[in-house]
Structures are given as C-alpha cells and as structure tokens.
Amino acid sequence: MDDVEARERIASAAEELYYRKGFSAVGMDEVRSSAGVSLRRLYALFPSKDAVIAEVLARRHREWEEGLSQRVAAAEPGTRDRLLAVFDYLDGWFRDPAFRGCAFINAFGELGGTHAHVAEIVQDHKASFQRYMSQLVRDAGGTEPLAAQLSILAEGAQSTAAIGDDPAAARHARDAAEVLIAHATANSGAA
C-alpha cells in the first residue's frame, strides 16, 4: 500500500470513528487498527491526532460543499427555489441513518475550547457557508439580513435534528425560510 492509499484508509477510518463515537473517544490506536496500518505508518503520515482531525474536517468540508452545491444547482438559477434547495439538502442528510449531526459542531463542542486549530477550522467552515448563502441570496435579489436569517435557520436545524433525533427539523426550517423569503420579497420585490 502506497502513502496515498494509506492516507485515504486512515482518513476514512478516522472520519467514520470520530463521527460515530466522538473525537475525544477515539484514540490513534483505534484509528490505526480500523485503517489496517501500523502505528508507525500512521504517525509518519499524520504526526498527531490534531493532524488526523484536520484531515477529517477537510474531507467533511469538501463533502458538504459538493453535496450542497449539487442540490442547489439542480434548482432554477437565481430563484427562491435555490434558497429552499439548501433545506431540501438538509432534509436528505438528516434522514440518512448514519446522521449524527454536523461534524463541525460536534468537533467544536468537544474540542473548540482546548484546540484553537480545530476552532479555527470550524469557524472557517461556518464562514464559508455564510458566504455561500449570501451569494445565493444576492443571486435571488435578496438582502444580507435574509442571508444571515436563512443561515441561522439551517444551522439551527442541524443542531435540532441531531439532538432531537428528528429529521423533520429540515422541513420546519424550510417552512420558516419560505416565510422569511416571502416577507423579504414583499418588501423588496426580489427572489
């Protein structure tokens, strides 16, 4: 197995373990065992647990952006349907049997207070989502306050779905988003 394959196996194993069990609960030996690599190889490729966590969060960020952008791209450009597609994406995600909440919120909750690098990664991910929502809202002719409101709805739905084990949070957030969008369009003639 070359280094590329070993890195992939380690990152995949760590992603599954951290998401299912929690970042703090999983040690490097469990990652090594699940990945089928030696501890020496693991540390040669990832010198610390923080490096593995950073790689896992980078993977999650890419997965989130790809999945979300594909769902939004399927909606008609520049319309409120693109805004609502965000909540449709959440609905599908929340209904996945493996759903355990947002990995970034989970990481921040477990490690954000003691691992500044993890907190920074999480903050960057959440800021990226804010920028994405802002662009979608601008494309639909909406305002920055609407983008912030829709982002908060999406973030709140993620926490509610995970904590309450209730995928309906996406539908409720979507319904609230429709009200916000309707109000914004009545006041500005947009979206």
Beta strands, then each sheet from edge to edge (+ up, - down):
end
